[in-house]
Amino acid sequence: MSKNATLNSDVRIEHDLIGERAVPAEAYYGVQTARAIDNFHISGVPLYHYPELIKANAMVKLAAARANRDCGLLTDEILRGITGACEELIEGKLHHQFPLDVFQGGAGTSTNMNANEVIANRSLEILGHRKGEYEFCDPHNHVNCSQSTNDAYPSALKLAMALANRDLVAEMGGLVADLRAKAAEFRHIIKMGRTQLQDAVPMTLGQEFGAWAASLENEIEALKQMSVLLLTVNMGGTAIGTGLNAPEDYPERCVVHLVQITGMPIRLATNLIEATQDTQPFVIYSAGMKSLAIKLSKICNDLRLLSSGPRCGLHEINLPPMQPGSSIMPGKVNPVIPEVVNQVCFRVIGNDLTVTMAAEAGQLQLNVMEPVIGLAILESIKLFKNAAHTLRHNCVRGITANEERCRLGVEHSIGVVTALNPYLGYDVCTDLAAEALRTNRGIVELVRERGLLTEDQIRDMLNPEKMLGPMRRI
């Protein structure tokens, strides 16, 4: 048995700087993970709730192992074991062996060691040894070779976010496609546009949905661009960026292997000392998600307004009824899907503030707050993916239009007088609007009464379909 581990029937005894600690015999994690499990009872949310982070850690460790073999620091046999363990983690296996709370002190050391220990113990099994026989494959000496938490952990965080961002972009893209489908379906439905919640000028319901789609599409494109910043890593910087304990050509070799493993255009930072203490890529990406949250929440507000009623609200659209809306008011159905997406957006905006404060809290050569930065961003991505999926399938696809209600609003609106501005002038149109509002009469009726336009001109100028874009002067 290893000098670092002693086997018992149900546990094995491992040793570290603090002393001896019992570890469950069947566990792939080791003593340092066991201590962290004891120390951090904070959120109740384990690391394995974020599989992208576990996969990213395995990718980083595999790239490091291959680079260390290139540099002559690992044998082919040890590389074989580490490779097998990392590939299993990338495939989604053994993720339950990452039970650490997502909130933790130590700048990510506990997460890094959780990965090192699981990979080491699974490597030992692949190589024909027992868990804890670390002389054959050690969490520190082999799996963590040429690394520090301070380069491996942030690199894994960035990679996890980049991986998760691809799924987020795909799900948000699906939401955009569904909004565009509704824009096409509603392209013929005339309604009143509104500014400051007051009647403005006519538009189509399709134009309204199309604008929402374009708004989200812009945010998705911004996220794609911002995520590129996550692909610059500081592997090889080790503790503070000086590269202590890493071979001279290790950083470049590690990044080459990381590109091959991930298929992503990952780059090595030009200044590893700066990159080790810098959290700005996280800040910029988080800001992009905040911007998306603002846009998405605004769209959900609009959906709730347009579906308000059914008798005493706008009632221009119907959201699919998902559940009874009240425990006391019979027949009431609430817009629960937009409401829950609103709440997701609020949480994402709050997470961005967390990222901002944590990034500001860095001192000297390291920012120890990276765990909460990682949690905030990965949680936001996860929430957004689920929210977009829910909004698409449980709301947008089932929306129907109340076409008659929409047209009635146009026909009775004073806002159509705006179309007469180029022909009658602002002052005359203002007087018409004021009289229509005061007497509850229609604009067309007043124009006829005053003899301001011929019938042909009225039909041409006040035709709602002709108010949907630039108008020719008559």
C-alpha positions as CSV (number, residue, x, y, z in Angstrom):
1,M,0.0,0.0,0.0
2,S,1.1,3.6,-0.6
3,K,2.9,5.5,2.1
4,N,0.2,8.1,1.6
5,A,-2.8,5.7,2.1
6,T,-3.7,2.9,4.4
7,L,-6.6,0.6,3.5
8,N,-9.4,-0.3,6.0
9,S,-12.6,-2.3,5.2
10,D,-14.8,0.7,4.6
11,V,-12.3,3.5,4.4
12,R,-8.7,4.2,3.4
13,I,-6.5,6.4,5.5
14,E,-4.7,9.1,3.5
15,H,-2.2,11.7,4.6
16,D,-1.6,15.3,3.8
17,L,-0.1,18.4,5.4
18,I,-2.7,18.5,8.1
19,G,-2.4,14.9,9.0
20,E,-4.4,11.7,8.5
21,R,-7.9,11.6,7.2
22,A,-10.3,8.7,6.5
23,V,-11.6,8.6,2.9
24,P,-14.4,6.3,1.8
25,A,-12.7,3.2,0.3
26,E,-14.9,3.4,-2.9
27,A,-14.3,7.1,-3.4
28,Y,-12.1,8.3,-6.3
29,Y,-11.4,11.6,-4.6
30,G,-8.8,11.8,-1.8
31,V,-7.8,13.4,1.4
32,Q,-7.9,17.1,0.2
33,T,-11.3,16.7,-1.3
34,A,-12.5,15.0,1.9
35,R,-11.3,18.0,3.9
36,A,-13.0,20.5,1.6
37,I,-16.3,18.5,1.8
38,D,-16.1,19.0,5.6
39,N,-15.1,22.7,5.4
40,F,-17.6,24.0,2.9
41,H,-21.2,23.5,3.8
42,I,-22.5,26.6,2.1
43,S,-25.0,26.3,-0.8
44,G,-25.7,22.6,-0.9
45,V,-25.0,22.7,-4.7
46,P,-22.2,20.2,-5.7
47,L,-19.8,20.7,-8.5
48,Y,-21.3,17.9,-10.5
49,H,-24.3,20.1,-11.2
50,Y,-22.0,21.8,-13.6
51,P,-20.7,19.0,-15.9
52,E,-19.0,21.5,-18.3
53,L,-16.6,22.4,-15.5
54,I,-15.7,18.8,-14.8
55,K,-15.2,18.1,-18.5
56,A,-13.1,21.2,-18.8
57,N,-10.9,20.2,-15.9
58,A,-10.3,16.8,-17.5
59,M,-9.4,18.5,-20.8
60,V,-6.9,20.8,-19.1
61,K,-5.4,17.8,-17.2
62,L,-5.1,15.7,-20.3
63,A,-3.4,18.5,-22.2
64,A,-1.0,19.0,-19.3
65,A,-0.2,15.3,-19.1
66,R,0.6,15.1,-22.8
67,A,2.8,18.2,-22.6
68,N,4.6,16.8,-19.6
69,R,5.2,13.6,-21.6
70,D,6.6,15.6,-24.4
71,C,8.9,17.3,-22.0
72,G,10.0,13.9,-20.5
73,L,8.4,14.4,-17.1
74,L,5.8,11.6,-17.4
75,T,6.2,8.0,-18.6
76,D,4.1,6.5,-21.3
77,E,2.5,4.2,-18.7
78,I,1.4,7.1,-16.5
79,L,0.2,9.0,-19.5
80,R,-1.9,6.0,-20.5
81,G,-3.6,6.0,-17.1
82,I,-4.2,9.7,-17.0
83,T,-5.5,9.7,-20.5
84,G,-8.0,6.9,-19.8
85,A,-9.3,8.7,-16.7
86,C,-9.6,12.1,-18.4
87,E,-11.4,10.6,-21.4
88,E,-13.9,9.0,-19.1
89,L,-14.6,12.3,-17.3
90,I,-15.0,14.1,-20.7
91,E,-17.5,11.4,-21.6
92,G,-19.5,12.2,-18.5
93,K,-18.4,9.4,-16.3
94,L,-17.5,9.6,-12.6
95,H,-19.0,13.1,-12.2
96,H,-20.6,12.1,-8.9
97,Q,-17.1,12.0,-7.6
98,F,-17.1,15.8,-7.5
99,P,-19.3,16.4,-4.5
100,L,-17.7,19.7,-3.4
101,D,-19.9,22.7,-2.7
102,V,-19.6,25.3,-5.5
103,F,-18.8,27.9,-2.8
104,Q,-15.3,27.4,-1.5
105,G,-12.3,29.3,-0.3
106,G,-8.8,28.7,-1.5
107,A,-9.0,30.3,-5.0
108,G,-10.2,27.0,-6.5
109,T,-7.6,24.7,-5.0
110,S,-10.2,22.3,-3.7
111,T,-11.7,21.9,-7.1
112,N,-8.3,21.5,-8.7
113,M,-7.4,18.8,-6.2
114,N,-10.7,17.1,-6.6
115,A,-9.9,16.7,-10.2
116,N,-6.3,15.6,-9.5
117,E,-7.4,13.0,-7.0
118,V,-10.2,11.5,-9.1
119,I,-7.9,11.3,-12.2
120,A,-5.1,9.8,-10.1
121,N,-7.2,7.1,-8.5
122,R,-9.0,6.2,-11.7
123,S,-5.6,6.1,-13.5
124,L,-4.4,3.7,-10.8
125,E,-7.3,1.3,-11.5
126,I,-6.6,1.5,-15.3
127,L,-3.0,0.7,-14.6
128,G,-3.9,-2.3,-12.4
129,H,-3.4,-0.8,-9.0
130,R,-5.6,0.1,-6.1
131,K,-7.0,3.5,-5.2
132,G,-4.5,5.3,-2.9
133,E,-1.4,3.6,-4.3
134,Y,-0.1,7.0,-5.3
135,E,3.5,5.9,-5.8
136,F,2.3,4.7,-9.2
137,C,0.3,7.8,-10.1
138,D,0.2,10.7,-7.7
139,P,-2.3,13.6,-7.7
140,H,0.4,16.2,-7.1
141,N,3.5,14.8,-8.7
142,H,1.9,13.4,-11.9
143,V,-1.6,14.7,-12.5
144,N,-0.7,18.2,-11.3
145,C,2.8,18.2,-12.8
146,S,4.0,21.6,-14.2
147,Q,0.7,23.2,-12.9
148,S,-0.7,25.3,-10.1
149,T,-4.3,25.8,-9.2
150,N,-3.6,29.4,-10.4
151,D,-3.2,28.4,-14.0
152,A,-5.1,25.1,-14.3
153,Y,-8.3,26.3,-12.5
154,P,-8.9,29.6,-14.4
155,S,-8.1,27.9,-17.6
156,A,-10.7,25.2,-16.9
157,L,-13.2,27.8,-15.9
158,K,-12.8,29.7,-19.2
159,L,-13.0,26.5,-21.1
160,A,-16.1,25.4,-19.2
161,M,-17.8,28.8,-20.0
162,A,-16.8,28.5,-23.7
163,L,-18.3,25.0,-23.9
164,A,-21.5,26.1,-22.1
165,N,-21.7,29.2,-24.3
166,R,-22.0,27.1,-27.4
167,D,-25.1,25.4,-25.9
168,L,-26.5,28.8,-24.8
169,V,-26.1,30.3,-28.2
170,A,-27.8,27.3,-29.8
171,E,-30.8,27.5,-27.4
172,M,-31.1,31.2,-27.8
173,G,-30.9,30.8,-31.6
174,G,-33.8,28.5,-31.4
175,L,-35.8,31.1,-29.5
176,V,-35.0,33.7,-32.2
177,A,-36.1,31.2,-34.9
178,D,-39.5,30.7,-33.1
179,L,-40.0,34.5,-32.8
180,R,-39.3,34.9,-36.5
181,A,-41.8,32.1,-37.3
182,K,-44.4,34.1,-35.3
183,A,-43.4,37.3,-37.1
184,A,-44.1,35.6,-40.4
185,E,-47.4,34.2,-39.1
186,F,-48.6,37.6,-37.9
187,R,-47.2,39.7,-40.8
188,H,-50.7,40.7,-42.0
189,I,-52.2,41.7,-38.6
190,I,-52.5,45.5,-38.2
191,K,-52.2,46.9,-34.7
192,M,-51.3,50.1,-32.9
193,G,-47.7,50.7,-31.9
194,R,-47.2,52.4,-28.6
195,T,-44.6,54.7,-27.1
196,Q,-44.6,55.5,-23.3
197,L,-47.7,53.2,-23.1
198,Q,-49.7,55.6,-25.2
199,D,-51.0,55.1,-28.8
200,A,-48.4,55.9,-31.4
201,V,-48.7,54.8,-35.0
202,P,-49.8,51.6,-36.8
203,M,-47.6,48.6,-37.3
204,T,-48.1,44.9,-37.7
205,L,-47.9,42.3,-35.0
206,G,-45.4,40.6,-37.2
207,Q,-43.1,43.6,-37.1
208,E,-43.3,43.6,-33.3
209,F,-42.3,39.9,-33.1
210,G,-39.6,40.5,-35.8
211,A,-38.1,43.3,-33.7
212,W,-37.8,41.0,-30.7
213,A,-36.1,38.4,-32.8
214,A,-33.6,41.0,-34.1
215,S,-32.9,42.3,-30.6
216,L,-32.0,38.9,-29.3
217,E,-30.0,38.0,-32.4
218,N,-27.8,41.0,-31.8
219,E,-27.2,39.9,-28.2
220,I,-26.3,36.4,-29.3
221,E,-23.8,37.7,-31.8
222,A,-22.2,39.8,-29.0
223,L,-21.9,36.7,-26.8
224,K,-20.2,34.9,-29.5
225,Q,-17.6,37.7,-29.8
226,M,-17.2,38.0,-26.1
227,S,-16.7,34.3,-25.6
228,V,-13.5,34.5,-27.7
229,L,-11.9,36.3,-24.8
230,L,-12.4,33.1,-22.8
231,L,-10.0,31.2,-25.1
232,T,-6.9,32.9,-23.9
233,V,-5.3,30.9,-21.1
234,N,-2.3,31.1,-18.7
235,M,-1.3,27.4,-18.7
236,G,2.4,27.2,-17.7
237,G,2.3,30.3,-15.6
238,T,2.0,28.1,-12.5
239,A,1.8,30.0,-9.1
240,I,2.0,33.7,-10.2
241,G,2.8,33.6,-13.9
242,T,6.6,33.2,-13.7
243,G,6.4,29.6,-14.7
244,L,8.2,28.2,-11.7
245,N,8.4,24.3,-11.8
246,A,7.3,24.1,-15.5
247,P,9.7,23.2,-18.3
248,E,10.6,26.1,-20.7
249,D,8.6,24.8,-23.7
250,Y,5.7,23.4,-21.6
251,P,3.2,26.3,-22.0
252,E,3.2,26.2,-25.8
253,R,3.1,22.4,-25.9
254,C,0.2,22.4,-23.4
255,V,-1.9,24.8,-25.5
256,V,-1.3,22.9,-28.7
257,H,-2.6,19.8,-27.0
258,L,-5.6,21.8,-25.5
259,V,-6.5,23.0,-29.0
260,Q,-6.4,19.4,-30.3
261,I,-8.5,18.1,-27.4
262,T,-11.2,20.8,-27.5
263,G,-11.3,21.8,-31.2
264,M,-11.3,25.4,-30.0
265,P,-8.9,28.1,-31.1
266,I,-7.3,28.5,-27.6
267,R,-4.3,30.8,-27.3
268,L,-1.6,31.3,-24.8
269,A,-1.5,34.7,-23.0
270,T,1.4,36.9,-24.0
271,N,2.1,37.9,-20.4
272,L,1.4,35.0,-18.0
273,I,1.9,37.2,-14.9
274,E,-0.8,39.6,-16.0
275,A,-3.1,36.8,-17.2
276,T,-2.8,35.0,-13.8
277,Q,-4.2,37.9,-11.9
278,D,-6.5,39.2,-14.6
279,T,-10.3,38.4,-14.5
280,Q,-11.4,40.9,-17.2
281,P,-12.5,38.2,-19.7
282,F,-15.0,37.0,-17.1
283,V,-16.2,40.6,-16.5
284,I,-16.7,41.3,-20.2
285,Y,-18.5,38.0,-20.8
286,S,-20.8,38.5,-17.8
287,A,-21.6,42.0,-19.0
288,G,-22.7,40.4,-22.3
289,M,-25.1,38.1,-20.4
290,K,-26.4,41.1,-18.4
291,S,-27.2,42.9,-21.7
292,L,-29.0,39.8,-22.9
293,A,-31.0,39.6,-19.6
294,I,-32.2,43.2,-20.1
295,K,-33.4,42.5,-23.6
296,L,-35.0,39.2,-22.8
297,S,-36.8,40.7,-19.7
298,K,-38.1,43.6,-21.8
299,I,-39.6,41.1,-24.3
300,C,-41.2,39.2,-21.5
301,N,-42.7,42.4,-20.1
302,D,-44.1,43.1,-23.6
303,L,-45.6,39.6,-23.8
304,R,-47.3,40.2,-20.5
305,L,-48.7,43.6,-21.5
306,L,-49.9,42.5,-24.9
307,S,-51.7,39.5,-23.4
308,S,-53.2,41.4,-20.5
309,G,-56.9,41.2,-19.9
310,P,-58.7,39.3,-21.2
311,R,-61.5,41.9,-20.9
312,C,-59.8,44.9,-19.3
313,G,-56.3,44.8,-20.8
314,L,-54.7,45.1,-24.2
315,H,-55.6,41.5,-25.1
316,E,-53.9,41.6,-28.5
317,I,-52.3,38.2,-28.1
318,N,-53.1,35.0,-26.2
319,L,-50.4,33.2,-24.4
320,P,-51.0,29.4,-24.1
321,P,-52.7,28.6,-20.8
322,M,-50.3,26.6,-18.7
323,Q,-51.9,26.4,-15.3
324,P,-54.7,27.9,-13.2
325,G,-53.6,31.4,-12.0
326,S,-55.3,31.9,-8.7
327,S,-56.3,30.0,-5.6
328,I,-59.2,32.4,-5.1
329,M,-60.2,33.9,-8.5
330,P,-61.9,31.2,-10.7
331,G,-61.0,31.3,-14.4
332,K,-57.9,33.4,-13.9
333,V,-54.8,32.3,-16.0
334,N,-51.5,34.1,-15.4
335,P,-48.5,34.6,-17.8
336,V,-46.4,32.3,-15.7
337,I,-43.8,31.5,-18.4
338,P,-42.8,35.2,-19.1
339,E,-42.9,35.8,-15.3
340,V,-40.4,33.0,-14.6
341,V,-38.1,34.2,-17.4
342,N,-38.2,37.7,-15.9
343,Q,-37.0,36.3,-12.7
344,V,-34.2,34.4,-14.4
345,C,-33.1,37.7,-16.0
346,F,-33.1,39.4,-12.6
347,R,-30.9,36.7,-11.2
348,V,-28.5,37.0,-14.1
349,I,-28.2,40.7,-13.6
350,G,-27.5,40.1,-9.9
351,N,-24.8,37.5,-10.9
352,D,-23.2,40.1,-13.0
353,L,-22.8,42.4,-10.0
354,T,-21.3,39.5,-8.1
355,V,-18.8,39.0,-10.9
356,T,-18.0,42.7,-10.8
357,M,-17.4,42.8,-7.1
358,A,-15.4,39.6,-7.1
359,A,-13.2,40.8,-10.0
360,E,-12.5,44.1,-8.1
361,A,-11.5,42.1,-5.0
362,G,-8.3,40.8,-6.6
363,Q,-5.0,41.6,-4.9
364,L,-1.5,41.6,-6.2
365,Q,-0.7,38.4,-8.3
366,L,-4.0,36.5,-7.8
367,N,-7.7,36.9,-7.5
368,V,-8.9,34.4,-5.0
369,M,-12.5,35.1,-5.7
370,E,-12.5,33.2,-9.0
371,P,-14.8,30.3,-7.6
372,V,-17.7,32.7,-7.1
373,I,-17.0,34.3,-10.5
374,G,-17.1,30.9,-12.1
375,L,-20.3,29.9,-10.2
376,A,-22.1,33.1,-11.1
377,I,-21.3,32.9,-14.8
378,L,-21.9,29.1,-15.1
379,E,-25.2,29.5,-13.2
380,S,-26.3,32.3,-15.4
381,I,-25.6,30.3,-18.6
382,K,-27.5,27.3,-17.1
383,L,-30.5,29.5,-16.1
384,F,-30.5,31.2,-19.5
385,K,-30.4,27.9,-21.4
386,N,-33.3,26.5,-19.4
387,A,-35.3,29.8,-19.6
388,A,-34.9,30.0,-23.4
389,H,-36.0,26.4,-23.8
390,T,-39.0,27.0,-21.5
391,L,-40.0,30.3,-23.2
392,R,-39.8,28.7,-26.6
393,H,-41.7,25.5,-26.0
394,N,-44.2,26.6,-23.3
395,C,-45.0,30.1,-24.5
396,V,-43.8,31.5,-27.9
397,R,-44.8,28.5,-30.1
398,G,-48.4,28.6,-28.7
399,I,-49.1,32.3,-29.0
400,T,-52.2,33.3,-31.0
401,A,-53.3,36.7,-32.1
402,N,-56.6,38.5,-31.5
403,E,-56.7,40.0,-35.0
404,E,-60.1,41.8,-34.6
405,R,-59.0,43.4,-31.3
406,C,-55.8,44.6,-33.0
407,R,-57.6,46.2,-35.9
408,L,-60.2,47.7,-33.7
409,G,-57.5,49.5,-31.8
410,V,-56.2,51.0,-35.0
411,E,-59.6,52.1,-36.2
412,H,-60.4,53.9,-33.0
413,S,-57.0,55.3,-32.2
414,I,-56.2,59.0,-32.3
415,G,-52.6,58.1,-33.2
416,V,-53.5,57.7,-36.9
417,V,-53.5,61.4,-37.1
418,T,-49.8,61.3,-37.2
419,A,-50.0,60.1,-40.8
420,L,-51.6,63.4,-41.8
421,N,-48.7,65.5,-40.4
422,P,-46.9,65.8,-43.8
423,Y,-50.1,67.0,-45.5
424,L,-52.0,69.1,-42.9
425,G,-49.2,70.3,-40.7
426,Y,-48.5,69.6,-37.0
427,D,-50.7,72.3,-35.6
428,V,-53.8,71.3,-37.5
429,C,-53.2,67.6,-36.6
430,T,-52.7,68.5,-32.9
431,D,-56.1,70.4,-33.0
432,L,-57.8,67.4,-34.6
433,A,-56.3,65.0,-32.0
434,A,-57.4,67.2,-29.1
435,E,-61.0,67.5,-30.4
436,A,-61.2,63.8,-31.1
437,L,-60.1,63.1,-27.5
438,R,-62.4,65.7,-26.1
439,T,-65.5,64.6,-28.1
440,N,-64.8,60.9,-28.4
441,R,-65.2,61.2,-32.1
442,G,-63.0,59.7,-34.8
443,I,-60.2,61.4,-36.8
444,V,-61.8,60.6,-40.2
445,E,-65.1,62.0,-39.1
446,L,-63.5,65.3,-38.1
447,V,-61.4,65.5,-41.3
448,R,-64.6,65.1,-43.3
449,E,-66.5,67.6,-41.3
450,R,-63.9,70.3,-41.8
451,G,-63.4,69.4,-45.4
452,L,-59.7,69.1,-45.0
453,L,-59.3,66.2,-47.5
454,T,-61.2,64.5,-50.3
455,E,-62.5,61.0,-49.9
456,D,-59.8,59.7,-52.2
457,Q,-57.1,61.4,-50.1
458,I,-58.7,60.0,-46.9
459,R,-58.6,56.5,-48.2
460,D,-55.1,56.9,-49.4
461,M,-53.6,58.7,-46.4
462,L,-55.4,56.9,-43.6
463,N,-55.2,53.4,-45.0
464,P,-53.5,51.5,-42.1
465,E,-51.6,49.3,-44.5
466,K,-49.9,52.4,-46.0
467,M,-48.8,53.5,-42.5
468,L,-46.4,50.6,-42.0
469,G,-43.4,52.2,-43.6
470,P,-42.3,55.4,-45.4
471,M,-45.1,57.2,-47.2
472,R,-45.1,59.1,-50.4
473,R,-46.1,62.8,-50.3
474,I,-49.4,63.6,-52.1
